[in-house]
């Protein structure tokens, strides 16, 4: 199972979309991530460690 989430932020607001596919791939399995309570998330630039977006 591959899950992709997209968060679009512009001057008019925020839009989120997600898609899930099922297939066999040569990649290792990702870690299980279960969200069963409110949480914060942060999107940052890896090289500079600059915070780009956060949400809850």
C-alpha positions in Angstrom: 0.0 0.0 0.0 1.4 3.4 -1.0 -0.2 6.5 0.4 0.5 10.0 -0.9 -0.8 13.2 0.7 -0.6 16.7 -0.8 -1.2 19.9 1.0 -1.6 23.0 -1.1 -1.3 26.4 0.6 -1.8 29.7 -1.2 -3.3 33.2 -0.5 -6.8 31.9 -0.7 -6.4 29.0 1.8 -5.4 25.4 2.2 -6.3 22.4 0.1 -5.5 18.8 0.9 -5.7 15.7 -1.2 -4.7 12.1 -0.8 -4.5 8.9 -2.9 -3.8 5.3 -2.0 -2.7 2.5 -4.3 -2.0 -1.1 -3.7 0.7 -3.0 -5.6 3.9 -5.0 -5.3 7.0 -2.9 -5.3 10.7 -3.8 -4.7 10.9 -1.2 -1.9 11.1 -2.0 1.8 7.9 -1.6 3.8 7.4 1.9 5.4 6.9 2.2 9.1 3.4 1.9 10.4 1.9 5.3 11.4 -1.5 5.2 13.2 -3.2 8.4 14.0 -5.9 8.0 16.6 -5.8 11.4 18.3 -5.2 15.0 17.3 -1.6 15.7 16.3 0.7 18.4 14.9 2.7 18.0 11.7 5.6 20.0 10.3 7.0 20.2 6.8 10.6 21.4 6.6 13.4 21.8 4.2 15.9 19.0 4.9 19.1 20.9 3.9 18.5 24.1 5.9 16.1 22.6 8.5 13.8 25.6 7.8 10.2 25.2 8.8 8.0 25.5 5.7 4.5 24.6 7.0 2.9 23.2 10.1 -0.6 22.1 10.9 -2.8 20.2 13.3 
